[in-house]
Amino acid sequence: MAECWVINYTNSPTLKKGIVKRGCRIPTFAKYIVSTPEGFKLLGNKEEFTEFFAPISTPEEAISFLVSITGDMTKYKINLTKDKFTEVYATDVRPTYAEKTKEGIRVRLFKKELCGCEHPLFAIEYLVTKDGVVTELDKQKMLTVRGPCVD
């Protein structure tokens, strides 16, 4: 699988499609190219990605699936040091994990906001079903780093 980023310099509506959006004033959108027995295939939205990769049956598959469709990240070491640029809010400092439940697989990932002058880090709990249905269960602000400002 190869991750491709489409840059939308012109703010064109036809380029405002993809699986994950990154960037501020000039957004980019992730798409994936996968190898199949028939050749290469472009997965350009979450529905195509889910159809291609479901069923999701292991914790490792659930983590990979969520990272690919959300743009969130794994964190296995968490440093919550308060300083003059960082405000810490976290009460639950568990790192990334994935565990099977009767409903599906529960996964903890992290999202860092880069646009603006304050950059919060969130811990997000998801539930992923075998069919690739994703539900956000909880979102906790872990910390905020002030500066540098990014547009």
Phi, psi and omega in degrees: 000136176240136177266129180240141179244126177260124180265131183256074180296325188266359184061034182289133178298331181288337178268354181278044180226142179168188183265317181228138176256134173228160178102169183246265181291325177246092184285152172238154183231130180277140170224164182233144173247127181238151177267130177235167176302334180274349183133198180274148181226136176269128174253106190256355178211171184296325181295314179296319180297314181296316180300321181289320189262343178290149008278151177256111189240349180237158176302322179296318177296321180296318178297311181299316179300311182294318178301320182291321185264346180252335187080002177290171184231160173272151173217119180254348172231128182242122178250112181247062180270124178275134174215192184291345179252351188236127174251129183256133180241346193295142170243337181244105187254027177295140177282185177304138173209165173215131180220141178286139173231176179290338180274337184161222180237125179267130185227140175248122177233179183227145179230131176246126177276127184255336182282148179094196183254344175246135187238088180285151172246125180248143167263129183235130177260128179239157167241127179244126177273169178303327181279358179088015175282128184248131176235129174278120183266325185201150178218123183235130175284121181272314182197168174226131175254128179267127178078160351286158180282135182232130177257000000 
